[in-house]
Amino acid sequence: MKFILDPRRMFAVLCFLLAPLVTAAASGRVECNSLPSKILPRPVPYCVLLPPTYDAEKTKTFPILYFFHGLGDDEQMFVHSGGWNLVEDLWERKELGEFLIATPAAGAGFYINSRDGKVRYEDFLVQEFLPGIEKKFRVRPGRANRAVSGVSMGGFGALHLAFRHPELFSAVSAHSAALIEKLPAFLGGVAGSPRARVLGGTFGIPPDAAFWERNSPLALARTAALTNLKVYFDCGDQDDFGFESGASALDRVLTSRKIPHEFHLYPGRHDWQYFATHLPASLQFHSRLFNKR
């Protein structure tokens, strides 16, 4: 599952083009560190984007958006891609309310517990990362002030986590989420294929279709208690991995259950040009919801 274009270079160029009016007046900042873990064998790096008034108003608290990176990226996705400039520009233009954006490093683990139980990343997120970040930073308490988002693998992780734990999140969004209706077909029937090797560390070698199904947002959406969860997702209509089929399937599942949601199938592929174009929409989706609280 490789991006078609170099993600850092393409997204940086696009954000430069999309956000030409960024100036030094925007006073937000990025703080990167690592969080120790008892569940995982090593500390987990993370970055948090802090809004303009975070340092100026020392008693003010903020909502938080957890944003999950895609395969091949890391916790600094907003920093090295140019996404930070885009966020600051939205703040500068008053087109985005102030909230924290926290991104943890996840490798290629899809943000779930691995099939063999050796990497309990979902347990880490729920039991250590969310509480740890919200203790360290001035995060407004309660589910209403917490949301999750992601792109590609991170979109899978965001939808999975929100559908598994709707009591923790008020909203979820995803761009080009790795939604697969039929895993064997996606792998092309070749156990040793590059796709199978990428998925193998988390889903087994060869990937276990039943384990995938149990963790798939598509399967979770059929039974999860989602009535009070706000949902947004989009995908390119020419996604290079066929994820538009999975996105459309998720739309059908939610529609059949009469779960309110916002879904868009836009022109585009599975690349950072598509992501950069539509990232503001999901950030503003969360901003509107946070501002209603």
Backbone as CSV, one residue per row, in Angstrom:
resi,resn,N_x,N_y,N_z,CA_x,CA_y,CA_z,C_x,C_y,C_z
1,MET,0.828,-1.187,0.000,0.000,0.000,0.000,0.869,1.246,0.000
2,LYS,1.436,1.618,-1.125,2.298,2.790,-1.209,1.524,3.954,-1.804
3,PHE,1.847,5.150,-1.299,1.232,6.318,-1.902,1.757,6.490,-3.323
4,ILE,0.907,7.021,-4.174,1.273,7.175,-5.578,2.320,8.266,-5.750
5,LEU,2.215,9.322,-4.958,3.174,10.418,-5.013,3.861,10.550,-3.665
6,ASP,5.067,11.107,-3.668,5.774,11.307,-2.412,4.925,12.181,-1.495
7,PRO,4.486,11.667,-0.337,3.513,12.388,0.480,4.032,13.694,1.039
8,ARG,5.261,13.727,1.504,5.749,14.933,2.153,5.920,16.068,1.144
9,ARG,6.537,15.755,0.017,6.781,16.802,-0.968,5.470,17.297,-1.564
10,MET,4.576,16.368,-1.953,3.337,16.772,-2.596,2.453,17.577,-1.660
11,PHE,2.299,17.105,-0.416,1.408,17.811,0.505,1.983,19.176,0.871
12,ALA,3.305,19.265,1.024,3.920,20.558,1.334,3.681,21.564,0.215
13,VAL,3.830,21.108,-1.031,3.599,21.998,-2.171,2.145,22.427,-2.224
14,LEU,1.243,21.475,-2.025,-0.176,21.807,-2.108,-0.607,22.743,-0.995
15,CYS,-0.106,22.516,0.214,-0.480,23.404,1.312,0.066,24.804,1.078
16,PHE,1.240,24.884,0.454,1.774,26.205,0.117,0.840,26.911,-0.859
17,LEU,0.318,26.162,-1.822,-0.571,26.760,-2.809,-1.939,27.081,-2.224
18,LEU,-2.420,26.200,-1.321,-3.747,26.398,-0.759,-3.777,27.432,0.342
19,ALA,-2.647,27.693,0.972,-2.631,28.592,2.116,-1.576,29.669,1.955
20,PRO,-1.709,30.548,0.946,-0.671,31.534,0.669,-0.623,32.685,1.647
21,LEU,-1.624,32.830,2.498,-1.685,34.006,3.353,-1.223,33.745,4.776
22,VAL,-0.567,32.605,5.032,-0.057,32.335,6.367,1.005,33.361,6.730
23,THR,0.896,33.939,7.904,1.853,34.943,8.358,2.293,34.624,9.769
24,ALA,3.240,35.395,10.240,3.756,35.190,11.593,2.736,35.537,12.652
25,ALA,1.591,36.127,12.247,0.591,36.525,13.229,-0.042,35.319,13.912
26,ALA,-0.108,34.189,13.219,-0.643,32.981,13.832,0.352,32.491,14.872
27,SER,-0.108,32.332,16.108,0.824,32.075,17.206,0.674,30.688,17.805
28,GLY,0.041,29.775,17.084,-0.008,28.420,17.581,1.371,27.779,17.513
29,ARG,1.497,26.600,18.077,2.783,25.906,18.031,2.558,24.401,18.067
30,VAL,3.612,23.666,17.746,3.573,22.213,17.769,4.500,21.715,18.868
31,GLU,4.013,20.809,19.679,4.842,20.194,20.720,4.932,18.697,20.455
32,CYS,6.152,18.204,20.279,6.379,16.786,20.025,7.160,16.167,21.182
33,ASN,6.763,14.986,21.580,7.396,14.311,22.710,7.098,12.826,22.579
34,SER,7.228,12.082,23.638,6.840,10.674,23.633,6.144,10.349,24.947
35,LEU,5.265,9.369,24.895,4.494,8.964,26.065,4.934,7.570,26.489
36,PRO,5.379,7.393,27.735,5.764,6.059,28.187,4.554,5.138,28.240
37,SER,4.802,3.850,28.077,3.707,2.889,28.062,4.071,1.638,28.845
38,LYS,3.093,1.118,29.575,3.240,-0.181,30.221,2.653,-1.289,29.349
39,ILE,1.833,-0.887,28.373,1.178,-1.853,27.496,2.061,-2.194,26.306
40,LEU,2.729,-1.184,25.748,3.657,-1.382,24.639,5.089,-1.404,25.165
41,PRO,6.015,-2.026,24.436,7.372,-2.211,24.960,8.250,-0.964,24.931
42,ARG,7.757,0.132,24.368,8.583,1.342,24.264,7.704,2.580,24.303
43,PRO,8.285,3.734,24.612,7.507,4.976,24.559,6.997,5.233,23.142
44,VAL,5.878,5.908,23.045,5.265,6.195,21.747,5.397,7.686,21.440
45,PRO,6.077,8.037,20.343,6.191,9.447,19.957,4.830,10.027,19.576
46,TYR,4.675,11.314,19.810,3.449,12.000,19.416,3.758,13.464,19.154
47,CYS,2.881,14.120,18.430,2.915,15.575,18.277,1.524,16.123,18.571
48,VAL,1.485,17.294,19.177,0.222,17.972,19.451,0.284,19.373,18.859
49,LEU,-0.695,19.714,18.041,-0.822,21.065,17.513,-1.623,21.886,18.512
50,LEU,-1.008,22.962,18.997,-1.632,23.805,20.011,-2.121,25.098,19.368
51,PRO,-3.361,25.508,19.630,-3.942,26.676,18.964,-3.374,27.992,19.482
52,PRO,-3.665,29.102,18.804,-3.035,30.390,19.108,-3.166,30.873,20.548
53,THR,-4.297,30.634,21.207,-4.455,31.181,22.563,-4.031,30.210,23.657
54,TYR,-3.471,29.036,23.270,-3.120,28.052,24.291,-2.116,28.603,25.284
55,ASP,-1.076,29.268,24.803,-0.050,29.814,25.694,-0.452,31.165,26.278
56,ALA,-1.255,31.911,25.551,-1.616,33.256,26.000,-2.639,33.232,27.128
57,GLU,-3.537,32.264,27.120,-4.598,32.179,28.131,-4.378,30.903,28.952
58,LYS,-3.662,31.054,30.047,-3.127,29.907,30.788,-4.187,29.057,31.482
59,THR,-5.392,29.553,31.652,-6.426,28.764,32.329,-7.472,28.221,31.350
60,LYS,-7.355,28.582,30.104,-8.338,28.168,29.106,-8.160,26.696,28.753
61,THR,-9.273,25.985,28.619,-9.235,24.585,28.203,-9.810,24.451,26.788
62,PHE,-9.475,23.342,26.130,-9.796,23.195,24.711,-10.322,21.788,24.412
63,PRO,-11.168,21.650,23.393,-11.489,20.315,22.877,-10.248,19.715,22.216
64,ILE,-10.339,18.430,21.892,-9.190,17.773,21.260,-9.645,16.841,20.143
65,LEU,-8.899,16.882,19.047,-9.088,15.968,17.928,-7.867,15.068,17.836
66,TYR,-8.068,13.769,17.949,-6.992,12.809,17.739,-6.956,12.479,16.246
67,PHE,-5.798,12.682,15.626,-5.691,12.489,14.178,-4.663,11.397,13.893
68,PHE,-5.093,10.365,13.159,-4.263,9.191,12.903,-3.647,9.257,11.501
69,HIS,-2.333,9.112,11.439,-1.618,9.184,10.167,-1.810,7.910,9.346
70,GLY,-1.430,7.993,8.073,-1.523,6.852,7.182,-0.274,6.000,7.183
71,LEU,-0.336,4.899,6.456,0.788,3.975,6.346,1.974,4.680,5.705
72,GLY,3.148,4.517,6.299,4.355,5.147,5.786,4.620,6.522,6.351
73,ASP,3.719,7.030,7.180,3.920,8.336,7.803,4.143,8.145,9.297
74,ASP,4.157,9.228,10.053,4.407,9.131,11.482,3.725,10.278,12.217
75,GLU,4.082,10.441,13.485,3.416,11.435,14.327,3.642,12.865,13.865
76,GLN,4.650,13.086,13.028,4.950,14.443,12.560,4.311,14.760,11.209
77,MET,3.249,14.051,10.880,2.641,14.212,9.564,2.223,15.657,9.281
78,PHE,1.702,16.359,10.283,1.303,17.747,10.060,2.512,18.662,9.944
79,VAL,3.593,18.311,10.599,4.779,19.163,10.624,5.525,19.102,9.303
80,HIS,5.870,17.888,8.841,6.720,17.786,7.658,5.960,17.878,6.348
81,SER,4.627,17.804,6.415,3.851,17.803,5.185,3.417,19.188,4.727
82,GLY,3.424,20.154,5.624,2.854,21.454,5.319,1.455,21.601,5.866
83,GLY,0.915,20.534,6.454,-0.420,20.583,7.031,-0.540,21.580,8.164
84,TRP,0.563,21.772,8.904,0.544,22.745,9.997,0.278,24.143,9.463
85,ASN,0.875,24.491,8.321,0.611,25.787,7.712,-0.857,25.932,7.331
86,LEU,-1.430,24.841,6.840,-2.833,24.871,6.461,-3.728,25.100,7.678
87,VAL,-3.437,24.403,8.769,-4.220,24.577,9.995,-4.075,25.998,10.532
88,GLU,-2.844,26.498,10.569,-2.633,27.862,11.058,-3.360,28.890,10.185
89,ASP,-3.388,28.640,8.890,-4.089,29.562,8.004,-5.583,29.570,8.309
90,LEU,-6.154,28.397,8.573,-7.573,28.332,8.931,-7.841,29.058,10.240
91,TRP,-6.933,28.928,11.195,-7.071,29.673,12.455,-6.953,31.177,12.200
92,GLU,-5.980,31.557,11.385,-5.754,32.965,11.093,-6.969,33.598,10.425
93,ARG,-7.626,32.864,9.557,-8.795,33.370,8.840,-10.081,33.254,9.670
94,LYS,-9.981,32.703,10.865,-11.142,32.471,11.721,-12.123,31.496,11.073
95,GLU,-11.595,30.578,10.286,-12.422,29.558,9.646,-12.382,28.240,10.402
96,LEU,-11.684,28.232,11.536,-11.540,27.034,12.349,-11.505,27.449,13.813
97,GLY,-12.364,26.831,14.622,-12.313,27.084,16.050,-11.047,26.509,16.656
98,GLU,-10.731,26.921,17.857,-9.491,26.461,18.494,-9.706,25.130,19.208
99,PHE,-8.918,24.152,18.814,-8.882,22.866,19.501,-7.516,22.245,19.271
100,LEU,-7.133,21.314,20.133,-5.862,20.620,19.999,-5.994,19.502,18.967
101,ILE,-4.890,19.217,18.271,-4.844,18.084,17.342,-3.652,17.222,17.753
102,ALA,-3.930,15.999,18.192,-2.880,15.097,18.697,-2.709,13.912,17.760
103,THR,-1.463,13.660,17.352,-1.165,12.574,16.425,-0.120,11.630,17.034
104,PRO,-0.483,10.390,17.330,0.493,9.417,17.833,1.142,8.629,16.701
105,ALA,2.368,8.178,16.905,3.023,7.282,15.944,2.419,5.891,16.065
106,ALA,2.123,5.259,14.920,1.476,3.950,14.962,2.127,2.926,14.047
107,GLY,3.222,3.279,13.364,3.850,2.325,12.467,2.876,1.853,11.406
108,ALA,2.776,0.521,11.249,1.852,-0.061,10.273,0.774,-0.883,10.965
109,GLY,0.433,-0.516,12.197,-0.425,-1.354,13.032,-1.909,-1.137,12.923
110,PHE,-2.368,-0.219,12.095,-3.801,0.010,11.874,-4.553,0.423,13.144
111,TYR,-3.832,0.764,14.208,-4.437,1.307,15.430,-5.301,0.294,16.180
112,ILE,-5.016,-0.995,15.971,-5.770,-2.034,16.674,-4.793,-2.963,17.385
113,ASN,-5.319,-3.852,18.211,-4.499,-4.900,18.814,-4.197,-5.955,17.753
114,SER,-2.940,-6.370,17.650,-2.559,-7.341,16.619,-3.186,-8.711,16.889
115,ARG,-3.316,-9.490,15.829,-3.942,-10.805,15.951,-3.215,-11.696,16.948
116,ASP,-1.894,-11.628,16.980,-1.140,-12.493,17.892,-1.062,-11.940,19.306
117,GLY,-1.646,-10.781,19.537,-1.693,-10.205,20.882,-0.398,-9.574,21.350
118,LYS,0.613,-9.533,20.485,1.904,-8.998,20.911,1.953,-7.470,20.915
119,VAL,1.151,-6.848,20.072,1.117,-5.383,20.013,-0.312,-4.924,20.296
120,ARG,-0.541,-4.447,21.505,-1.895,-4.065,21.936,-2.061,-2.549,21.775
121,TYR,-2.052,-2.123,20.510,-2.068,-0.679,20.262,-3.406,-0.040,20.622
122,GLU,-4.506,-0.713,20.339,-5.812,-0.152,20.705,-5.926,-0.003,22.221
123,ASP,-5.451,-0.996,22.956,-5.460,-0.888,24.419,-4.617,0.295,24.876
124,PHE,-3.467,0.478,24.231,-2.614,1.628,24.558,-3.357,2.937,24.329
125,LEU,-4.030,3.058,23.182,-4.749,4.293,22.883,-5.787,4.602,23.953
126,VAL,-6.618,3.621,24.255,-7.748,3.853,25.159,-7.303,3.996,26.606
127,GLN,-6.368,3.154,27.033,-6.009,3.115,28.443,-4.879,4.065,28.825
128,GLU,-4.009,4.409,27.863,-2.843,5.218,28.207,-2.739,6.518,27.416
129,PHE,-2.924,6.451,26.088,-2.660,7.646,25.295,-3.692,8.742,25.531
130,LEU,-4.960,8.419,25.412,-5.977,9.448,25.637,-5.884,10.044,27.040
131,PRO,-5.844,9.213,28.087,-5.716,9.796,29.436,-4.410,10.567,29.624
132,GLY,-3.311,10.060,29.045,-2.020,10.720,29.211,-1.979,12.090,28.570
133,ILE,-2.477,12.191,27.342,-2.492,13.472,26.643,-3.426,14.453,27.347
134,GLU,-4.553,13.977,27.787,-5.538,14.869,28.402,-5.148,15.281,29.823
135,LYS,-4.214,14.573,30.402,-3.649,15.001,31.687,-2.536,16.017,31.480
136,LYS,-1.741,15.814,30.456,-0.587,16.691,30.209,-1.004,18.054,29.659
137,PHE,-2.023,18.059,28.792,-2.456,19.302,28.152,-3.807,19.743,28.713
138,ARG,-4.138,20.998,28.507,-5.379,21.549,29.065,-6.556,21.208,28.145
139,VAL,-7.011,19.973,28.287,-8.102,19.464,27.463,-9.406,19.558,28.249
140,ARG,-10.423,20.088,27.606,-11.746,20.191,28.222,-12.292,18.781,28.422
141,PRO,-12.790,18.455,29.602,-13.202,17.081,29.875,-14.500,16.690,29.178
142,GLY,-14.672,15.388,29.005,-15.930,14.857,28.522,-15.916,14.451,27.066
143,ARG,-16.769,13.490,26.758,-16.908,12.950,25.406,-17.220,14.021,24.370
144,ALA,-18.019,15.011,24.738,-18.422,16.056,23.798,-17.237,16.845,23.259
145,ASN,-16.125,16.816,23.982,-14.938,17.588,23.604,-13.826,16.717,23.033
146,ARG,-14.177,15.499,22.614,-13.175,14.565,22.097,-13.670,13.964,20.783
147,ALA,-12.820,14.004,19.759,-13.168,13.426,18.457,-11.934,12.767,17.868
148,VAL,-12.140,12.003,16.790,-11.031,11.267,16.191,-11.173,11.310,14.675
149,SER,-10.024,11.369,13.991,-10.006,11.463,12.539,-8.765,10.742,12.014
150,GLY,-8.684,10.595,10.688,-7.500,9.966,10.118,-7.598,9.849,8.612
151,VAL,-6.481,9.460,8.020,-6.402,9.296,6.568,-5.868,7.912,6.236
152,SER,-6.463,7.245,5.264,-6.027,5.941,4.781,-6.010,4.921,5.924
153,MET,-4.856,4.343,6.271,-4.788,3.458,7.425,-5.321,4.146,8.662
154,GLY,-5.017,5.439,8.809,-5.508,6.195,9.953,-7.011,6.401,9.912
155,GLY,-7.587,6.452,8.696,-9.036,6.525,8.587,-9.689,5.239,9.068
156,PHE,-9.076,4.094,8.699,-9.527,2.807,9.234,-9.482,2.847,10.757
157,GLY,-8.331,3.305,11.310,-8.167,3.329,12.758,-9.157,4.244,13.449
158,ALA,-9.418,5.405,12.853,-10.346,6.356,13.463,-11.762,5.791,13.500
159,LEU,-12.213,5.226,12.378,-13.551,4.651,12.326,-13.664,3.438,13.253
160,HIS,-12.633,2.603,13.242,-12.630,1.429,14.128,-12.748,1.858,15.587
161,LEU,-11.912,2.808,15.996,-11.887,3.199,17.400,-13.202,3.862,17.810
162,ALA,-13.728,4.728,16.956,-14.977,5.417,17.297,-16.155,4.450,17.333
163,PHE,-16.179,3.486,16.404,-17.284,2.522,16.372,-17.181,1.531,17.529
164,ARG,-15.950,1.194,17.928,-15.764,0.296,19.072,-16.009,0.999,20.396
165,HIS,-15.725,2.303,20.433,-15.808,3.048,21.691,-16.601,4.350,21.501
166,PRO,-17.851,4.257,21.082,-18.635,5.482,20.868,-18.878,6.268,22.150
167,GLU,-18.661,5.610,23.281,-18.795,6.329,24.554,-17.650,7.308,24.792
168,LEU,-16.573,7.181,24.022,-15.403,8.035,24.214,-15.385,9.238,23.271
169,PHE,-16.053,9.134,22.121,-15.935,10.161,21.087,-17.303,10.693,20.681
170,SER,-17.352,11.993,20.450,-18.603,12.601,19.982,-18.688,12.611,18.466
171,ALA,-17.546,12.502,17.791,-17.526,12.571,16.330,-16.314,11.843,15.769
172,VAL,-16.445,11.406,14.509,-15.348,10.742,13.807,-15.371,11.186,12.353
173,SER,-14.183,11.315,11.765,-14.097,11.604,10.339,-12.955,10.799,9.745
174,ALA,-13.001,10.619,8.422,-11.960,9.845,7.755,-11.869,10.250,6.297
175,HIS,-10.639,10.313,5.798,-10.386,10.540,4.379,-9.763,9.277,3.791
176,SER,-10.342,8.794,2.691,-9.761,7.654,1.958,-9.434,6.497,2.901
177,ALA,-10.346,6.197,3.816,-10.101,5.145,4.803,-9.885,3.795,4.127
178,ALA,-9.007,2.987,4.715,-8.690,1.656,4.179,-9.828,0.687,4.486
179,LEU,-10.942,0.872,3.793,-12.122,0.037,3.975,-12.169,-1.004,2.866
180,ILE,-12.163,-2.262,3.252,-12.096,-3.367,2.292,-13.277,-4.294,2.536
181,GLU,-14.081,-4.491,1.519,-15.248,-5.367,1.666,-14.842,-6.840,1.743
182,LYS,-13.907,-7.250,0.864,-13.514,-8.651,0.798,-11.994,-8.742,0.801
183,LEU,-11.443,-9.112,1.932,-9.993,-9.126,2.087,-9.301,-10.067,1.100
184,PRO,-9.767,-11.309,0.912,-9.064,-12.185,-0.043,-8.953,-11.566,-1.433
185,ALA,-10.016,-10.921,-1.902,-9.978,-10.295,-3.220,-8.963,-9.157,-3.255
186,PHE,-8.888,-8.397,-2.175,-7.952,-7.277,-2.098,-6.515,-7.776,-2.168
187,LEU,-6.250,-8.937,-1.575,-4.898,-9.495,-1.568,-4.551,-10.178,-2.877
188,GLY,-5.524,-10.358,-3.727,-5.261,-10.987,-5.020,-4.982,-12.472,-4.917
189,GLY,-5.307,-13.066,-3.783,-5.140,-14.499,-3.614,-3.701,-14.949,-3.445
190,VAL,-2.773,-14.006,-3.274,-1.359,-14.358,-3.148,-0.900,-14.058,-1.720
191,ALA,-0.655,-15.094,-0.931,-0.316,-14.911,0.473,0.967,-14.108,0.661
192,GLY,1.908,-14.248,-0.283,3.176,-13.550,-0.137,3.237,-12.227,-0.870
193,SER,2.104,-11.694,-1.276,2.073,-10.436,-2.014,2.506,-9.282,-1.125
194,PRO,2.935,-8.154,-1.715,3.314,-6.984,-0.898,2.207,-6.543,0.047
195,ARG,0.958,-6.578,-0.435,-0.153,-6.184,0.437,-0.289,-7.129,1.619
196,ALA,-0.140,-8.424,1.367,-0.239,-9.398,2.450,0.866,-9.198,3.471
197,ARG,2.074,-8.868,2.991,3.193,-8.649,3.920,2.959,-7.408,4.775
198,VAL,2.416,-6.346,4.170,2.134,-5.120,4.925,1.110,-5.393,6.025
199,LEU,0.080,-6.149,5.682,-0.986,-6.434,6.645,-0.595,-7.519,7.648
200,GLY,0.415,-8.312,7.300,0.723,-9.505,8.088,1.062,-9.259,9.538
201,GLY,1.817,-8.188,9.832,2.223,-7.947,11.211,1.054,-7.727,12.153
202,THR,-0.029,-7.207,11.621,-1.204,-6.936,12.453,-2.271,-8.001,12.303
203,PHE,-2.512,-8.456,11.065,-3.647,-9.329,10.793,-3.269,-10.794,10.598
204,GLY,-1.978,-11.121,10.745,-1.522,-12.498,10.600,-0.926,-12.747,9.234
205,ILE,-0.106,-13.800,9.138,0.546,-14.174,7.872,0.151,-15.607,7.524
206,PRO,-0.620,-15.817,6.459,-1.287,-14.779,5.655,-2.353,-14.083,6.490
207,PRO,-2.779,-12.876,6.090,-3.785,-12.161,6.867,-5.043,-12.999,7.093
208,ASP,-5.505,-12.981,8.319,-6.660,-13.756,8.750,-7.934,-12.983,8.387
209,ALA,-8.681,-13.481,7.422,-9.875,-12.775,6.946,-10.918,-12.621,8.051
210,ALA,-11.049,-13.626,8.907,-12.035,-13.547,9.992,-11.633,-12.480,11.006
211,PHE,-10.330,-12.396,11.299,-9.852,-11.372,12.234,-10.047,-9.989,11.631
212,TRP,-9.747,-9.848,10.335,-9.994,-8.572,9.658,-11.464,-8.181,9.788
213,GLU,-12.351,-9.133,9.521,-13.783,-8.853,9.549,-14.225,-8.385,10.936
214,ARG,-13.699,-9.011,11.977,-14.098,-8.620,13.336,-13.685,-7.194,13.663
215,ASN,-12.595,-6.743,13.057,-12.068,-5.414,13.357,-12.437,-4.362,12.319
216,SER,-13.028,-4.775,11.226,-13.349,-3.853,10.142,-14.431,-2.862,10.568
217,PRO,-14.240,-1.570,10.291,-15.307,-0.604,10.558,-16.615,-0.963,9.863
218,LEU,-16.534,-1.631,8.705,-17.752,-2.050,8.015,-18.559,-3.026,8.851
219,ALA,-17.878,-3.992,9.466,-18.569,-4.957,10.313,-19.060,-4.305,11.601
220,LEU,-18.220,-3.471,12.190,-18.601,-2.810,13.441,-19.815,-1.914,13.236
221,ALA,-19.891,-1.275,12.078,-20.987,-0.340,11.807,-22.347,-1.028,11.775
222,ARG,-22.360,-2.327,11.556,-23.637,-3.039,11.460,-24.328,-3.199,12.808
223,THR,-23.550,-3.166,13.887,-24.154,-3.443,15.196,-23.818,-2.411,16.266
224,ALA,-22.823,-1.561,16.047,-22.392,-0.619,17.089,-23.486,0.400,17.399
225,ALA,-23.473,0.900,18.631,-24.431,1.919,19.071,-23.937,3.291,18.614
226,LEU,-24.369,3.713,17.439,-23.808,4.901,16.802,-24.775,6.083,16.749
227,THR,-25.901,5.974,17.396,-26.933,7.003,17.285,-26.425,8.382,17.653
228,ASN,-25.589,8.474,18.663,-25.125,9.775,19.148,-23.727,10.134,18.665
229,LEU,-23.235,9.413,17.665,-21.914,9.691,17.099,-22.072,10.412,15.764
230,LYS,-21.430,11.562,15.623,-21.451,12.288,14.365,-20.373,11.703,13.442
231,VAL,-20.735,11.457,12.189,-19.839,10.728,11.288,-19.679,11.482,9.968
232,TYR,-18.423,11.672,9.566,-18.094,12.244,8.254,-17.009,11.371,7.624
233,PHE,-17.156,11.057,6.334,-16.059,10.388,5.620,-16.183,10.678,4.135
234,ASP,-15.033,10.655,3.451,-15.005,10.863,2.007,-13.934,9.979,1.390
235,CYS,-13.989,9.867,0.061,-12.999,9.052,-0.650,-12.965,9.497,-2.101
236,GLY,-11.828,9.305,-2.743,-11.710,9.588,-4.160,-12.398,8.521,-4.990
237,ASP,-13.038,8.925,-6.080,-13.774,7.966,-6.892,-12.879,7.092,-7.756
238,GLN,-11.563,7.400,-7.764,-10.599,6.562,-8.472,-9.481,6.142,-7.516
239,ASP,-9.859,5.801,-6.299,-8.887,5.394,-5.292,-8.048,4.228,-5.822
240,ASP,-6.733,4.325,-5.661,-5.816,3.344,-6.248,-5.925,1.961,-5.625
241,PHE,-6.547,1.872,-4.456,-6.712,0.574,-3.804,-8.164,0.129,-3.779
242,GLY,-9.020,0.881,-4.453,-10.430,0.515,-4.498,-11.184,0.832,-3.224
243,PHE,-10.640,1.718,-2.384,-11.297,2.019,-1.115,-12.619,2.760,-1.289
244,GLU,-12.866,3.294,-2.492,-14.155,3.949,-2.713,-15.298,2.929,-2.621
245,SER,-15.007,1.677,-2.961,-16.022,0.623,-2.835,-16.368,0.388,-1.371
246,GLY,-15.349,0.336,-0.516,-15.586,0.157,0.911,-16.288,1.353,1.524
247,ALA,-15.914,2.559,1.082,-16.567,3.768,1.592,-18.044,3.773,1.215
248,SER,-18.346,3.391,-0.012,-19.749,3.325,-0.443,-20.507,2.259,0.335
249,ALA,-19.833,1.153,0.644,-20.460,0.098,1.447,-20.777,0.602,2.849
250,LEU,-19.869,1.361,3.436,-20.126,1.926,4.766,-21.307,2.896,4.707
251,ASP,-21.376,3.683,3.657,-22.515,4.582,3.472,-23.819,3.791,3.443
252,ARG,-23.837,2.672,2.747,-25.053,1.856,2.661,-25.427,1.269,4.012
253,VAL,-24.420,0.803,4.766,-24.698,0.230,6.090,-25.313,1.284,7.004
254,LEU,-24.702,2.457,7.067,-25.206,3.510,7.949,-26.581,3.991,7.502
255,THR,-26.774,4.081,6.187,-28.082,4.502,5.664,-29.164,3.489,6.009
256,SER,-28.831,2.205,5.886,-29.823,1.162,6.189,-30.221,1.172,7.655
257,ARG,-29.287,1.596,8.524,-29.576,1.670,9.960,-30.140,3.029,10.365
258,LYS,-30.293,3.917,9.361,-30.782,5.279,9.612,-29.874,6.032,10.585
259,ILE,-28.549,5.782,10.473,-27.559,6.502,11.270,-27.176,7.765,10.493
260,PRO,-27.442,8.952,11.034,-27.073,10.183,10.320,-25.564,10.237,10.081
261,HIS,-25.185,10.620,8.879,-23.761,10.720,8.553,-23.604,11.572,7.306
262,GLU,-22.377,12.014,7.061,-22.053,12.798,5.870,-20.994,12.035,5.077
263,PHE,-21.327,11.714,3.840,-20.419,10.943,2.994,-20.279,11.628,1.645
264,HIS,-19.036,11.704,1.151,-18.775,12.302,-0.151,-17.842,11.412,-0.961
265,LEU,-18.176,11.202,-2.205,-17.296,10.536,-3.154,-16.864,11.602,-4.156
266,TYR,-15.623,12.058,-3.999,-15.127,13.162,-4.799,-14.218,12.647,-5.923
267,PRO,-14.011,13.420,-6.959,-13.002,13.051,-7.956,-11.621,12.994,-7.290
268,GLY,-10.860,11.956,-7.586,-9.515,11.888,-7.024,-9.031,10.479,-6.801
269,ARG,-7.723,10.375,-6.538,-7.057,9.101,-6.318,-6.675,8.969,-4.843
270,HIS,-5.881,7.945,-4.551,-5.399,7.736,-3.182,-4.026,8.384,-3.062
271,ASP,-4.014,9.703,-2.978,-2.755,10.417,-2.896,-2.936,11.663,-2.045
272,TRP,-1.815,12.347,-1.794,-1.861,13.487,-0.884,-2.430,14.738,-1.536
273,GLN,-2.532,14.742,-2.830,-3.251,15.828,-3.484,-4.722,15.784,-3.067
274,TYR,-5.289,14.591,-3.077,-6.681,14.427,-2.652,-6.834,14.812,-1.180
275,PHE,-5.947,14.312,-0.344,-6.038,14.565,1.091,-5.934,16.052,1.404
276,ALA,-4.961,16.726,0.800,-4.771,18.147,1.070,-5.981,18.970,0.658
277,THR,-6.641,18.546,-0.407,-7.811,19.271,-0.881,-8.980,19.181,0.092
278,HIS,-9.132,18.025,0.754,-10.334,17.794,1.555,-10.112,17.838,3.068
279,LEU,-8.869,17.944,3.504,-8.604,18.046,4.937,-9.355,19.205,5.597
280,PRO,-9.403,20.412,5.008,-10.140,21.499,5.670,-11.598,21.154,5.969
281,ALA,-12.225,20.358,5.111,-13.635,20.022,5.319,-13.839,19.228,6.599
282,SER,-12.965,18.247,6.859,-13.131,17.451,8.075,-12.772,18.261,9.316
283,LEU,-11.732,19.100,9.216,-11.374,19.940,10.368,-12.520,20.894,10.706
284,GLN,-13.160,21.451,9.694,-14.277,22.361,9.939,-15.511,21.618,10.424
285,PHE,-15.683,20.373,9.996,-16.743,19.512,10.525,-16.607,19.376,12.036
286,HIS,-15.397,19.072,12.493,-15.177,18.935,13.931,-15.279,20.286,14.642
287,SER,-14.781,21.331,14.015,-14.840,22.654,14.624,-16.279,23.074,14.890
288,ARG,-17.159,22.859,13.928,-18.580,23.223,14.111,-19.191,22.474,15.278
289,LEU,-18.875,21.181,15.387,-19.435,20.383,16.472,-18.885,20.801,17.828
290,PHE,-17.578,21.056,17.890,-16.989,21.520,19.150,-17.603,22.851,19.572
291,ASN,-17.850,23.726,18.616,-18.382,25.056,18.936,-19.827,25.031,19.397
292,LYS,-20.515,23.913,19.162,-21.902,23.786,19.613,-22.008,23.425,21.087
293,ARG,-20.886,22.971,21.653,-20.942,22.485,23.038,-21.096,23.634,24.022
